[in-house]
Amino acid sequence: MKAVSLFAGVGGFDLALTRNGAEVVASVEIDKNARKILEKQFPNTAHLEDVKNVTGKQLFDLGFNSDGIIVGGFPCQDLSVAGKRRGLAGERSGLFFEVVRLLEETKAKWFILENVPGLLSSNGGRDLGIVIGALAELRYGVAYRILDAQYFGVPQRRRRIFIVGCLGDDGRTPAKILSISEGRSRYLEESQQKRKSSTRATSKSVGAFGESSFGQFRDDPTSATIKASGGVLGGGSETLLIH
């Protein structure tokens, strides 16, 4: 699988993709110091600077194709509860729309996006609705879930929302991907108690969005509703269907 890493940082997504057999043909990172690390660690990848200047044609010229995957943790500064919470109207977090543009230009089969849980509550939940709606308009089946790094072998409590999409899918495939258990076998027992409290917090944060077990996009993407207990899969994973 060919991959493109947007807002690459020092290459977290790039490393994960490479370890799982994908070829990262291009990474995009505007910070010059982070880019130096990328250039050293991923010498066979094309390193681009400003996502605003990247085009779908450019990515195709570098070897990407529409069967591939675009990933990225778009900037969180305007979404974080620690910031001024300008939301998607902010200069940084508003770069999400560059992701939308590149997905539209490439018709990439897959995407994975990552951000802070503050996206759930930004502008009273409207920003999350805008994100999901924009992706749905491109005909992606979408699912999202909050995952915490402490349950995957990392000695840090780091909760992040992951949004997975598959072009032309009804949302079930992304939901299956996100149904991964929180806690690999060797970590599960020691973190079981912490996991319960994290699941409660996740359910509470998602619960502000509605009551139905399935969010369904019909003609109007804003008609989706979300179940607090985690959709049909449970565990905080939400499925949004496109018909």
N, C-alpha and C positions, 0 to 999 in steps of 0.2 A: 504493500500500500504506500502510495506517495502522500507526504504530509507537508503542511505549512504551519509554522508556529508563529503566531502573532503575539506582540507584547511579550517576547520570549524571556525577558529577564536574564538570568544566568543559565537557563536551559532545563528547568524542571520537566516541562512537557516534552522537550526534545529528548531528554534522557529516557523518559518512560516510553516514548514512541520507538526509539532506537532499540531499547531492550526487548520490545515486543515485535521486532521484525519490520517496522515501518522505515521508510527512507525519508528523512526530513530534507526536502529539496531546497527549502528557503526558511529562514527565520528573520523576523522583523523586530528590531529593538533600537529605540532612539537613544538610549543612554550609552555613551561611548565606552565607559568602563565595563558595563555589563557585556557590551558587544565584544570587547577584547577577550573576555572569558569564553564567550560563544565561539569566537574564531579559533581559539586554542583548543577547546574541547570538541568542536565539531568542524574540523577543517574541510570536510567534503560538502558542507552546506553553504549555499549562497546566503550572505548576510546583508540584509537590507536595513535601512535606517528608519524612515518615517512612514508609518502605515498610510498616511494621507496620500503619499506619492506612489504607492504600490498599486498595480493594476492586475486584473485577472489575466490579461494577455502576457504580462511580464512573468507571472507565476507559471503559466503554460509553457512559456519559452524556457523556463528553468527546469522543466520536466514534470510539473504537476499535471494531473488529469482529473476529470470529473468523477472518477471512482474513488478519489482520495478523501482525505480528512483535513479540515482546518481546525486548529485548536488555539486557545488563547485565554489568558486571564486579563480581561480588559480592565483599565485602571479603576481602582475602587475609591479613590480619595473623595469623590463627591457623593458616594453612597454610604460610606462608613459612618457609624453612629458617633465616631470620634471627630468627624469633620463637620463642615458647615452644611452638609446635606443639600447641596444644590441638585443632586440627582442627575438624571440623564441630560439635564440642561447645562450641567457643568462642563467646563472645557475638557476635563480629563475623562470622566466617565462617559461623556457624550461620544467618545471615540468608539463606543459600541456600534454606532451607525456605520463606521468604516468596515466593521466585521460584516454587517448586513450587506453593504455594497459589494464586498469581495465574494460573499456567498452567492449573491445574485449574478455577478460577472462570471464566476467559475462553475456554478451549479454543482458544487462539491457534494458528494453523496453523504458525507458525514461531517459533523462538527462536535466539538466539546468546548464549552465555555466555563469559566470559573470566576467567582467573585465572592465578596464577603456576604454573610447572612443579612447585612443591612439592606441589601437589595430587596428583601421581602417587605420591608416596612418603609422604604424610601417613598416620600410623597404619598403616604397613606396606602402603599401597595400599588399605586398607579404605575410606577416605573417598571415593576415586574410585569404588569399587564402590557406595557408598551413593548418590552423585550419579547415576551412570548407572542404577542400579536404580530410584531414585525417578522419574526421567524415563521410564524404560521402563514403569513401572506406569501412567503416564498415557497409554500407547500412542504414544509418540514413537519414531520411528526416529532413532537418534543416531549421530553420528560425532564424533571429536575428533582434534585435531592440534596439535602445538607449532609455532608460527611465530615467526620472529625478525625484528624490525622492520628490522634492518640490511640485509635483502635486498629491502626495498621502499622504498628512497630515504631512509631516516631514518638520520642519522649516529649511531646508538646501537645497541649490542647489547642487545636487549630481547626475551627469549624469553618467550612466553606460551602457555598452552594455550587453544585455542578449541574450544568444544563447540557443535555445530550440531544442531538437531532439527527434524523435520517430522512433524506429527501424522498418524498412519495410514500413514506410509511404512515401507518395509522397511529403511531405513538407507542405501540406495544413493544417494538424492538428496543428503542431507547429505554423504556421502562425496565425491560429484562436486564439490560446492561447495568442499570443503576440499582438492581436488586441485590447487589453484592452484600454479603454479610458484614456488619460492622464488627470486626474483630477476627483476625485470622486465628487458627486453632491455638497457636502457642501464646497468643495474647488474650484470648477470650476470657479465661478464668480469672486472671488478675484484674481485668478491667470491667468485669460484669456489672459491678455496682455503679461505677462511673457511667457505664453505658446507659443504665436505666435513667439516670438523671438527665443525660444528654438527649435521650429520646423524648422525654417529657418536654424539655425545652424546645426541641425541634418541632414537636407537634403543636405546642402553644404558639410558636412563631408563625406557623403555616395556617393555623386555625382561623386567623382573621379574614380569610379569603372566601369562606363559604361552607356549605354543608354537603354537597353531593359527593358521591364516591368516585365519580368520573367527571373530569372537566371535558366538555365536548365543544369543539369549534364547529359551528355551522356556517352560515353566511357571514356572521359578525363575530370576529375573533374576541370581542370583549365579552361574549356570553359565557366564557369558561368560568367554572366555579371549582373550588378546591376543597378537599376533605381534610380536616385537621388530623385525623388518625393515620393519614398516609396513603390515601387512594386505595385501589384494589390490591396493591402489593403490600401495603403496610410499611412500617419502618421509615416513614417520612418521604417516600417516593411518590411523586405525582405524575399522572399520565394525562396528556392533553391530546385529544384525537382530532384529526381532520377528516371530514367526510366530503 
